Amino acid sequence: MKMSEKTRDLFAGGLVIVLGLGTAGIGQRYKVGTLTSMGPGYFPSALGLLLAFLGILIAVSALSGKSAIGQTITAEQHGFADKFDWRGWACIVGSVLAFMLLAEYVGLLAATFFCVFIACWGDKTATLKSSALLAAGITIFGVLLFSKVLHVQIPIIRGM
């Protein structure tokens, strides 16, 4: 049985609303805190409410007759119905694993750089120079954000 796009968008919107409200509800079990002194429940609560709001937008767009995602393009139309992008997936998973290992043993600086650098190689059009520049930029931003602004307890360079 084929489901119409409108029905599919309604179900998707409803699912996103339920997931968002569930996440916000679980976040409320923890201390939320304030904007200047966030507790462990602040981020899940805020993210859950944002997710629920997006679910409402998806459902409203389905009810109004306009698709929330526009024209659906199938894999057959792109020509990769039979191909799976193993390189992309391997680079993404590898970048997360690299971050976990490097953050533990070398610190935030190297972990962030290599996480982004490895993830860039999932894109077949990435060059060594563009990957290194993107990794360097995100590393500078990430280290400043997480160590100086958010005070995450990962040393910038392990042993220092």
Phi and psi in degrees as a GROMACS rama.xvg file:
@    title "Ramachandran Plot"
@    xaxis  label "Phi"
@    yaxis  label "Psi"
@TYPE xy
-92.5937  131.03  LYS-2
-92.4059  138.64  MET-3
-70.0779  159.221  SER-4
-62.8483  -36.7629  GLU-5
-64.1768  -46.1086  LYS-6
-64.4389  -41.3714  THR-7
-62.2033  -43.1195  ARG-8
-66.0719  -36.0498  ASP-9
-63.7306  -46.1406  LEU-10
-64.0977  -41.1574  PHE-11
-62.9086  -44.796  ALA-12
-61.0167  -43.3556  GLY-13
-62.6398  -41.8215  GLY-14
-64.1268  -41.8345  LEU-15
-66.1801  -37.7929  VAL-16
-62.921  -46.98  ILE-17
-62.5297  -44.4005  VAL-18
-63.2411  -42.2061  LEU-19
-64.602  -46.0576  GLY-20
-67.0226  -35.8586  LEU-21
-63.8115  -43.4107  GLY-22
-63.9773  -43.3474  THR-23
-64.1448  -38.7675  ALA-24
-64.8784  -43.0739  GLY-25
-66.1777  -37.7815  ILE-26
-62.8534  -29.0326  GLY-27
-71.4543  -16.1472  GLN-28
-70.152  -20.683  ARG-29
-101.653  165.997  TYR-30
-67.2383  122.597  LYS-31
-82.3559  -43.5629  VAL-32
78.885  -157.091  GLY-33
-122.178  176.838  THR-34
-64.1459  -35.9513  LEU-35
-84.7143  -19.1677  THR-36
-136.861  76.7392  SER-37
-70.6801  136.465  MET-38
-94.1663  178.867  GLY-39
-66.513  -18.5694  PRO-40
-93.9158  -4.368  GLY-41
-65.6985  -53.5443  TYR-42
-64.161  -47.9723  PHE-43
-62.056  -36.2077  PRO-44
-66.4023  -47.1216  SER-45
-65.1768  -43.1012  ALA-46
-65.9234  -39.6613  LEU-47
-63.3344  -41.6837  GLY-48
-66.7514  -39.492  LEU-49
-63.256  -41.8313  LEU-50
-62.8094  -43.1014  LEU-51
-62.7856  -40.2557  ALA-52
-62.3133  -42.4372  PHE-53
-64.8638  -36.4274  LEU-54
-62.2522  -39.3267  GLY-55
-63.1705  -42.7895  ILE-56
-61.9642  -40.3177  LEU-57
-64.1151  -46.1588  ILE-58
-65.4365  -41.3464  ALA-59
-64.8364  -40.1209  VAL-60
-66.396  -33.0892  SER-61
-68.0617  -39.5308  ALA-62
-69.8652  -30.2645  LEU-63
-79.5511  -7.73052  SER-64
93.1668  -6.31759  GLY-65
-98.3628  134.876  LYS-66
-71.0821  139.377  SER-67
-72.5034  -23.8498  ALA-68
-115.36  3.85989  ILE-69
73.3231  -150.939  GLY-70
-73.4759  129.732  GLN-71
-80.7794  128.131  THR-72
-107.419  123.847  ILE-73
-85.9461  164.07  THR-74
-63.7639  -33.1068  ALA-75
-63.6543  -36.3082  GLU-76
-68.1371  -28.4664  GLN-77
-87.6887  -15.7541  HIS-78
87.3643  13.6345  GLY-79
-121.829  43.5103  PHE-80
-71.5669  -32.6206  ALA-81
-97.0798  -10.7339  ASP-82
-104.416  140.422  LYS-83
-115.505  135.861  PHE-84
-81.9333  79.886  ASP-85
-65.7827  -35.0974  TRP-86
-61.9075  -46.6493  ARG-87
-60.3968  -48.4584  GLY-88
-63.623  -41.9429  TRP-89
-63.6679  -39.3061  ALA-90
-67.9521  -40.0653  CYS-91
-66.0241  -48.8389  ILE-92
-64.1153  -41.8558  VAL-93
-62.1183  -36.7842  GLY-94
-67.5241  -38.106  SER-95
-67.1003  -43.9026  VAL-96
-63.8434  -40.5283  LEU-97
-61.8141  -42.1378  ALA-98
-61.9374  -44.2588  PHE-99
-60.6721  -46.2112  MET-100
-69.7341  -47.2053  LEU-101
-70.2169  -36.0079  LEU-102
-62.2942  -36.6952  ALA-103
-70.5622  -41.4901  GLU-104
-104.644  -24.4467  TYR-105
-121.913  -24.552  VAL-106
118.554  175.939  GLY-107
-66.9721  -37.0427  LEU-108
-59.8894  -58.637  LEU-109
-67.1777  -37.3181  ALA-110
-62.6544  -43.6466  ALA-111
-67.5626  -45.6512  THR-112
-58.4053  -52.2178  PHE-113
-72.1621  -28.9501  PHE-114
-60.5959  -49.2885  CYS-115
-69.418  -42.5258  VAL-116
-60.5514  -45.216  PHE-117
-67.2762  -41.2158  ILE-118
-62.6149  -34.5973  ALA-119
-60.0448  -32.7384  CYS-120
-72.722  -5.26488  TRP-121
-70.8154  -21.7958  GLY-122
-88.7378  120.909  ASP-123
-67.8874  -16.8065  LYS-124
-92.1921  -1.59882  THR-125
-69.0045  140.686  ALA-126
-108.514  165.985  THR-127
-60.6303  -43.1772  LEU-128
-66.4721  -47.5649  LYS-129
-65.5857  -37.8827  SER-130
-65.0671  -43.4755  SER-131
-66.5715  -40.6944  ALA-132
-65.5884  -44.2226  LEU-133
-63.2579  -44.7557  LEU-134
-61.5936  -40.9858  ALA-135
-64.8826  -44.862  ALA-136
-63.1194  -46.0274  GLY-137
-68.7422  -32.8838  ILE-138
-64.0342  -45.751  THR-139
-60.312  -49.0471  ILE-140
-62.6246  -46.28  PHE-141
-63.9257  -43.8402  GLY-142
-64.3513  -44.0903  VAL-143
-62.4319  -45.1762  LEU-144
-64.4767  -53.7983  LEU-145
-77.0313  -33.5374  PHE-146
-90.7828  -39.7603  SER-147
-92.1987  -37.6012  LYS-148
-91.4504  -51.3035  VAL-149
-91.3779  -10.89  LEU-150
55.6151  44.9018  HIS-151
-67.9876  138.668  VAL-152
-86.7807  48.4247  GLN-153
-113.925  124.422  ILE-154
-62.1823  143.205  PRO-155
-62.7367  -47.7126  ILE-156
-129.337  123.21  ILE-157
-60.5452  133.15  ARG-158
95.7329  -4.44533  GLY-159
